[in-house]
Amino acid sequence: MMRVLIAEDEQLLADTVADGLRHLGMAVDVCYDGDVALEKVTVHRYDVVVLDRDLPTVHGDEVCRRIVAGDGETRVLMLTAAASIREKVDGLGLGADDYLTKPFAFAELVARLQALARRARPALPPVLDRAGLQLDLPKRFASRDGRPLSLSPKEFAVLEVLMRAEGAVVSTEELLEKAWDEHTDPFTNAVRVAVMTLRRKLGAPPVIHTVPGAGYRIGS
């Protein structure tokens, strides 16, 4: 589970990559120029920004500099057709955390994003275990008391956010911020529906509890 911004002026490439990442349960926003990219990183907290170096309006190099000078938690994966060693060294010298040249394999992009996201937040064990629930994050496998669960990517993402909280209450707003992208209506019932389907799939006794006026928590 992670939130990603794709800043890429090749719109078909950006949209195709975004769709692929969303199918994996990631929350993905997209923009096509540097000015909008800077606006979005100011408003939202991203785990990783996939940044085309040759963006219009504000060059990708400048976008990278400002991200690095910001909160210090967002990781930058620079994506560009410039493949020479000198250009890679220059890009990393701007503060980018990784550098991937076009054309690239989607599986490699996903692996690099996952590696960067692990660096963007405190390390977690590969398997989360609470109240009889087990989430194997690398394998994207969920179970309850040894019974495999068939979860959609969004359901998996919501359950991961709740389990990361270790019993603390997670608000609807926080779930929207971490598991959905910016186009989701903040007044939508998407969270309520996702929690409802999760409860049905998890079975009895209930393990996701509603805290009135506050949100949801995982507990026995």
N, C-alpha and C positions, 0 to 999 in steps of 0.2 A: 504494500500500500504506500503510495507516494503521490505528491502533487508535482506536476511537471509543466513548465512553460516551453513551448516550441516557438522560437523566433527565427523564422525562415522565409525569405522572400519568394521562393518557389512554392506557390500556393498548393499545387497538386501534391508535391512532396510533403509539405507540412501537414496537410489534411490527411494524407494516407498514413503517415507515421502516427499522427494523433489517433486515428481510428484504431490502428493496431494496438497502441498502448492502452486505449480505453477497454478493448476486449480483454486485456490482462488485469483489469480492475483499477487502473491508475486514473487519477483525476488530471485531465490534460486541458490546458488553455493554449490557444494559438494566436500568433500575431505575425504580421508580414513586414514590419519595419521597426527600426530602432527606437523611434520616439514612443510608439505604443508599448514596446517591450519595457522601457524604463517606467512608463506609467503603471504597467501591470505589476512589476516587482515592487513598486511602492505600495500598492494596494493589498497584494496577496503575499503570503509566505510560501515560497516554493522550495521543495527539496533540491530540485535540479532545474537549471535552465539549459536547454539545448539551443545553442546560439550560433547562427550563421555569421561568419566573419564579415561578409560583404552585404550587410543590410543597408537599405536606403534610409534617408532622413538623418538618422544618427548611425554612424558606422559601428559595426559589431565590436571593434576594438574599444571604442569609447563606452559602449554598453557594458562590456566586460569590466572595464576599470571601475565604473560606478557601482556595479554589483559587488565587486570585491571590496570596495570601500564602504559598503553598507553594513548589513547586519553580521556579516562574517559566517553565516550558517548556510546560505544558499550556495550550492555547488554549480560550476559552469562547465558544460561539455561543449567545446567549440567544434562546430561542424562546418567544413569548408572543402572546396575543391582544391585548395592550395596544399600540395602534398610534399613539397620539398622539406628537407631537414631544417633549413634556415627558417622557413615559414612556420613550421611546427614549434621550433625553439622560441620564435618571437611570440607566437600565440600563448604558449605556456608562460612566457615572461610577463605577459599582461596580467597574470593571476588565474588563468583558466586552470581547472583541475584535471581536465583530460582533453584530448584532441582526436577527432575522428574525421577521416577524409572521405569524400564522395568519390565513387559510389561505395556504399557500405551494405553489409548484411544486417537485416533487421534484428536477428538474434544477437549479434554482437552489440548493437546499440542498446538492447534491453539489458544485457549483461553489464555493460558499462554504467548504465543508469542505476541499476541495483547496487553496484559497488559504490557509486558516489553517494547514493541515498544512505547507505550504511554509515558513511563518514559524516553525513549531515546531522545525525542524531545519535544519542547514546546507543551503544551496542546492545543488542538483544540476543537471547539464545535463539537458535534456529527453529526451535519448537516452543510455542507458547502453550502453557498448560494451566487451566484454572477451572474449578467447579466441574471437573469431569470432561471439559472441552480441551481438545488438542488441535493446534494449528501448526502444521509443518510449513513454514514460510517458503523455503526454497522449492519444495515440491508442490506448493499450492494445494495441500491436502488437509481436509478438516474431518474430525471425528468426534463423537461423544461416547465416552465409556467404551471405546473400541469399535463403535459402529460408524462406518464411513458416512459422511454427509455430502450430498450433491448440492453445492452452493453455486450460485451465479457469481461472476467476478465482483459485482457490487455488493452482494450479500457477504462474500468473503471479506471485502474491504471494510464493511461496517463492523463485522465481528472482530476483525483485527484491531480496529480503533478501540472498541470496547474492551478487548482483552489487554491491550497495551496499558489501559488506565488502571489495571490491577485492582478493580473493585471500586474505584472512584467514579463519581457521577460524570457522565459525558453529556453535554448539552446538545440539543438539536442543531444549534448553530455550529458547534464544533464538528459534528458529524458531517454537516454540509460542507464546511471548509476543507475537511481532510479527505472526504470520499467522493465529492462531486466537483464538477468544474464550475466556472464563473457564470455559465449560461443558465444554471439552475435557479429557478425562481425561489427567493428566500422564504416565500410563503407557501411553497409547495408542500404536499403531503408525502413526498418521496421518502423521507426518513421514516415516517410512521408506517408506510407500506413495506419498506425493506425490513423493519423490525418485526412487523406482523408476519411476514413470510419466513423470516429467520426463526421466530418462535415456533411456527408450525413445523418447520423442518427439524428443529432441535428436539421437539417432543417434550413429554412430561418427565419429571416435574419442571416447571418453568425455571429458566436460568437467567433470562434477561428481564430485569425488573424496571418498571417505570417509577421514577421519583417525581411526583406531581410538581409542576412548575419549575423543574430543574433539568430533567433529562432521563438518561438510562444508565444502568450499571449492570455488570455481570456479578452474580453471586449465587450461592447455593440456597 
